[in-house]
Amino acid sequence: MTYFCKMTEEMEVQILARLPPKSLMRFKCVCKSWHALLNNPHFVAKHLHLYNNQPSSTCILFKRSVLSRTEHNKEELVFTFLNLRNDNKSNADHNLINFNVEDLHFPSSMGLKSRGQFIELPGLELGESVHIVGHCDGLFCLSLYTGELVFYNPAIKEFRVLPQSCHEDAFSSTLGFGYDPKRKDYVLLSIVSYGEEILDDERLVIHPPQAEIYTLSTNSWREIETHYLETETTYFWGNETFSTYFNGVFYWLGYEEKREFVSFYDRLEEEKKQVIILFDTFDEVFHNMPLPDCFYEFPTHEMSLTVWNESIALFGFYRCEFETFEVWVMDEFDGWTKHLSVVPKVDQEVDIPLALWRRNEVLLVDRDGRIFSYNFDTENLKFFPVHGVSRGDFQAVVCVNSIVSVK
C-alpha cells in the first residue's frame, strides 16, 4: 500500500484497470477511494477495454450436458470457463496454448436446483434446460427452465432476475441481448408468437409477430413496432435461441412464412425461405436479408451466426459428398464472401461446430462429446479437458470478463 501511495491517481487507474475482476472485487475493501473508483462507470469502461484487450488470451464459456452421478440415465448441466493464453508471441502454434478450467457455481438464490457446479434438470424436454441467450461486455442473458430470464455477470457473481414480460402467455419467443449505444443501456429484445388458429373452413391462420424490449436502466419492458417483420402475405420469424450482437445490431437466422394456408397439411408441404433477421437498436427497426445464393440452390448448409474478426460471419458444414467446413463473411454492402472452404483432416466424426475463435480456429464437438480446437492453417488438433455426453446439449460463447454491474 505504501508503494501505491507514492503513485499518481492516473498510474493507479492504469494498473488497476488491467487486473482480473475477482481481484478488483477484493480491492474494494482496501480503502474508500478505491471503492469509489471501482464503482465509477468511467473506470468500469476503461477496465472492460484494457483488461480484455490482450491479443494472446481468450475466454470461452461452455455449456455442456453430463451424466448425473446420483441418478441413473439422467443428464445434468455444467457451465465451464476455459481461459486460454498463448505465451508464444512469435508463433500461433496452438499446441503451445496454456489454459485453465473453472466450473461455474450458480447462486442458490437464482432458483436453480444444483449440487456444486452440477445443475439438475427437471426433465428431458427442450425447454427444461438453461440456455445462453446472448453475451455482451461480460454479461450473460440466461433463459432458465423456471421460465425466468436472468442477467448474470459470473466474474463478480451478480445477477438480476428480469420482471415478467408483457407477453408472458405467448406461445414462443426469439430473444436477443446486447447494448444500445445510442441510449447507453443494456437491452433484451423479444419477438413473440401467439401460435396459429384453424378456422371453421379449415384454413390455418398464423397470428402476427409482436415484439417488446427490456432496458436495464428502467428494469421494465415496453412494446415496440414490428414493421418489416411482415409483408402483405408473409411473416418473418427467428429460429434461434442464441442471438448474435454486433455494433448495436442483433442478428438471428430465421425464415419467411405465409400468413395463412388452405389447410394444416398445406403448411407441411410449404418450404420456408431461410433468411437473416436484423434489429437495429438505433432506430428500433427490424430488417431482413438473404443468405448466400448457393444456400438456396444447395439447401444442405448447416450454419450458425457469429462475430468473427470484427465482422458478421456464417460458419458450419456443407453436407455434401465430403463434409466441408465453410466460413462466409458479410461485406459492407450486406452481401456475402466465402472466406474459407476446407475438409477438416480429423479422424473422429464431428458432431457440431461450436464457435469460431482467433483468426483461424474453430471449436468442434465429436460424436463422443469431446471438445477440441482445429486450426485451419496448421491442421493441428487440440483436445480440451471439457467434455459432455454424446449428442448432448452444448453451447460455446467467446466472451470477456468485466466488472459491469447488473444492479
Buried (B, 14 or more C-beta within 10 A) or exposed (E): EEEEEEEEEEEBBEEBBEBEBEEBBEBBEEEEEBEEBBEEEEBBBBBBEBBBEEEEBBBBBBBBBBBBEEEEEEBBBBBBBBBBBBEEEEEBEBEEBEBEEEEBBBEEEBBBEBEEBBBBBEEEEEEEBBBBBBBBBBBBBBBBBBEBBBBBBBBBBBBBBBEEBBBEEBEEBBBBBBBBEEEEBBBBBBBBBBEBEEEEEEBBEBBEBBBBBBBBEEEEBEEBEBEBBBEEEBBBBBEBBBBBBBEBBBBBBBBBBBBBBEEEEBBEEEEBBBBBBBBBBEEBBBBBEBBBEBBEEEEEBEBBBBBBEEBBBBBBBBEEEEBBBBBBBBEEEEEBEEBBEBEBEBEEEBBBBBBBBBEBBBBBBBEEBBBBBBBBEBEBBBEBEBBBBEEBBBBBBBBBBBBBBBE
